């Protein structure tokens, strides 16, 4: 009974009498909705990286490990799911996976409810001073530091296990791993199910629709991230911080609750689909296949390539399915041989690994790049990602599928389109190097206190630099245009309410003896960037839109080529293998690699209250830009080179393969 339920066997099988709603178009709509939800969650995770780093006092490399947890979970089950999935009830396996994915998303929001309310002074008040000592006057360096050292090495404060330095971030990692495990059946089983029962001429177009909906999700995902970033982490509590304050942390947890609910709803339709569907039209007969130009046929569902392993058709295979360890190992080994003995598949697979590595790392830290390089808030960075960058990618992917359908491109034409678009987009990334902004100059960190005299400065009454903690991090912007490490270093003696915030008004510091200009005032946060920085940012957005659209134009053709390069019975396994390899070699290491590289450009580190390494509070923006862009540039260049090799192999493929 249980076996028949998952295999769809026997005279009473649901496949014998299909429900009225069971059509390939209904499955297309359901799969598109699920792609939308999983992409929304993934995009929201990218947009919440900065808030998570600040809330849990994490470095970018550790945040990269959390982000890579999704790929870790996927890797744990992808090969078995892909191998057995094509032999079991694919829609129901997708339904189970989507439910697990929703549960993992809910788990990611749990740390917020277990932690103490966020205390911005506790979270950012303790920082390392060894990187900033060189910016202080020489006489400060000779004073005894025993008391300060004792304070820094003392016992963790009460409530540490639930504060900003808490290890509850491990719950975030666990939830993301669970989310990755649940997402595993969606792509290999959903795409293979769609392709099996779709007219061949519509396959690329339908795949384009699915992946386009998968990119509409990030639009709302980043916009949801922008909205949550404008709400304080302790929402709905009132707070006297401004969103531009460096201590501001957005309501990162709220978006996970929304995304989890949507994923749970998207899982419901898949419980109702049968194991098999009739094709929209009968497949082409052999005479029709032979009348087509050879160059427009790579490997159809009935084709056998020179090294593919023979598999029985799905209808006959299900009745003899064996899940014993021996047969499972034998089947997986035969499937691996059938896929990996083809040089074309290997070239495309390695090319995609490098492409995904550059894409995952670039997108994961792109909001952070906009924040640090151009002085944008997390809310602004997420808004630009969702409203500007992602739509251009979605249009590009849709356009790629549409071009293949309208121009009737064969595999070789699709490969040339993909290679050309990737090369042009790669060349456009060179423009990013020229689009720069000067990083913030902070008195007490990058500028020496009391020695940065300028017209109008009131040095009289400035506190001695030794009177202020060199490890403080409460930056303020003086009305003289300079940023100060803390109100103390600005010589401020009083505050007044002046800036409207979510829960009241943030203070304006007054009577600041070190601040030049009328009134000697300062406001929380670093000073805004110059007008030239805004112009550079607008140009950055323009180049981003162009390069993203052109790059995405070739993504659907590239996916189509890989799908057609394997035998029909190996399709689910090949897609699962592709997913496993890209998760292992690209998805997991990419955020960590980029995080470690970005951490190397940090000039001021914070330290968590529980003795953990803290969040980076200030970056060298030039070093950040060069490291971030060069890593992406090199990975994409290597990916294009291997794809060009694949194009050469593809040109020879029809000469080696005989058509039925």
C-alpha positions, 0 to 999 in steps of 0.5 A, a space after each residue: 500500500 505504502 509502496 504503491 502510493 509512492 510509485 503509482 502502481 497497480 490498477 487502482 493507481 491515480 495515474 489510471 484516472 487523472 483529475 481534471 486539474 492534472 495538467 502540465 500547465 497546472 504543474 508549471 504554475 505550481 512549480 513556478 510558485 514554489 521557485 518564487 518562494 524558495 528564491 524569495 527566502 534565499 534573497 532575503 537571507 542575502 539581504 539580512 547578512 549585515 543585520 545578522 552580523 551585527 546582531 550576533 557580532 559575527 565576522 563576514 567569514 562566519 556569516 558566510 558559513 551560515 549562508 553556506 549551510 543551505 548548500 550543506 543541507 542540500 548536499 546531504 541528500 541530493 544524490 539519493 533524492 535525485 537517483 530515487 526520485 525519478 523512480 518514485 512519486 516525484 510531485 509528492 517528494 517535492 511536497 515533502 521537501 517544500 514542507 521541510 524547507 518551510 520548517 527550516 525557514 521558521 527555525 531560522 527566526 527562532 534565535 530572536 525569541 530566545 535572545 535578550 532584547 538588543 542593547 546597542 551599547 553592550 553590542 558595540 561598546 567593547 572593541 579591539 584597540 590594537 588596530 587603532 592605537 597608531 592613530 592616538 597621540 604617542 603619550 597615550 601609548 605609555 600609560 598603564 593599561 592594566 585596568 583596561 586589560 583586566 576589564 577586557 579579560 574578565 568574566 562574561 557579563 550576566 546573560 551572555 548566553 542570550 546576548 549579542 555574542 551568543 552562540 544561538 547563531 548555530 540555530 540559524 545555521 541548523 535552520 538553513 541546513 534544514 532549508 537546504 535539505 527540503 529544497 533538494 527535490 524541487 529542482 531535479 525532480 520538478 524540472 525533469 517532471 516538467 520536461 518529461 511531459 512537455 512538447 519538446 519545442 516548448 521545453 526551453 520556453 517553460 524552463 524560462 518561465 520557471 526560472 523567471 518566476 524564480 527571479 521574481 522571488 528575489 525582487 520581493 525578497 530584497 524588498 522585504 529585506 529593505 522593509 525589515 531593515 527599516 524596522 528595529 530588531 526589537 520591533 515593535 518596541 520603541 527605540 531612540 536610534 536613527 536608521 543611519 546610526 552605525 549601531 542600527 540593526 534591522 528586524 532580520 527575523 521578521 522576514 523569515 516568518 513571512 517566507 516560511 509561511 509562503 513556502 508552506 502554502 506553496 507546498 500544498 498543490 504538489 500533494 494532488 498531482 499524479 505520478 505521470 501526466 500525458 504529454 500535451 501532444 504525441 512525441 515526434 515519430 522517428 520519421 519526423 526526427 530524421 527530417 530535422 536538421 542534425 545540427 538542431 538535435 543533440 540528444 533527444 529523450 530517446 537517444 543513446 549517446 556513445 557512453 550512456 548506460 542502458 536504463 529501462 523506461 520509467 514505466 517498466 522500471 518502477 515495478 522492479 525498483 529495488 532500494 537495497 544498499 547493493 543495488 543502490 550503489 550499483 545503480 548510482 555507479 552506473 549512473 555516474 559512469 553514464 553521465 561523467 564519461 561524456 567530455 561535453 557534460 564534464 566541461 559544462 559542469 566544471 564551467 557551471 561550478 566556477 560560474 555559480 561560485 562567482 555568482 553566489 559570492 558576488 550576490 551574497 555580499 553585494 548589499 554589503 558592498 553597496 553599504 561600505 563602498 557607497 555609504 548606503 544603509 542596509 534598507 537602501 542596498 536591499 531596495 536597489 537589489 530588489 528593484 533594479 538588479 534582480 528585474 534585469 536578471 529576470 528579463 534576461 533569463 526570460 529573453 533567453 528562453 524566448 529567443 530560443 523559441 522564436 529563433 528555433 535555436 539548436 544546441 550549437 546556436 544556444 551555446 553560441 548565444 550563451 558564450 557571447 552574452 557571458 563574454 560581453 557581461 564579463 567585459 562590462 565588469 571591468 567598469 566597476 573598478 573605476 566606480 569608487 568612493 573615498 572611504 570615511 575619514 574618522 577622527 580617532 581612527 584614520 585621523 589623529 585627534 587634536 592634530 586635525 586642525 581646520 578653519 573654524 575648529 575650536 581646539 580650546 576645550 577639546 578633551 585630551 585623547 587619553 580621556 576618551 576610550 580608544 576602543 569606543 565605537 559610537 561614531 558621530 558626524 560633526 557639522 564641520 564635515 568630519 566623522 569622530 570615533 565617539 562623542 567624547 572625541 568630538 568634545 561633546 558635552 550635552 545632547 538635545 532631541 533632534 532627529 525623528 526615529 521609529 520610536 521617538 527622536 535620536 539625540 543631537 550632540 551639542 557643545 562639541 568643543 572639537 567640532 568646528 563651525 557654528 554651534 559645534 554640533 554632531 549627529 549620530 552616524 558617519 558623515 554622508 558621502 560626497 556628491 561625486 560618490 552619488 554619481 558613481 553609485 548611479 553609474 554603478 547601478 547602470 552598469 549593473 543593470 546592463 551586465 546582469 541582463 546580458 549575462 542572464 540572457 545566456 543562462 537559459 540556453 546554457 541550462 537547456 544544453 546541459 539538460 539535452 546532453 544526457 539520456 532521458 533516464 539519466 536526466 533526474 540523476 544528472 540534474 541532481 549530480 549537477 546540483 550536488 557538485 555545484 553545492 559542494 564546490 561552489 555554493 558552500 565555499 563561495 560565501 566563506 571564500 568571499 567572507 575571508 577575503 572581505 574580512 582582510 580589508 577590515 580596519 576596525 574590529 569589534 568584539 562580542 561580549 562573550 569573548 567571540 570575535 566581533 563584527 567589522 565596524 569599518 573597512 578600507 573601501 579601496 581594498 574591499 573593492 579590489 578584493 571583491 571585484 577581482 575574485 569575481 572577475 577571475 572566476 568568471 573568466 575561468 568559467 567562460 574559458 571552459 564553456 568555450 571548450 564545451 562549445 568546441 565539443 558540442 560542434 563535434 557531437 552530432 558527428 559522433 552520435 547517430 540519430 534513431 
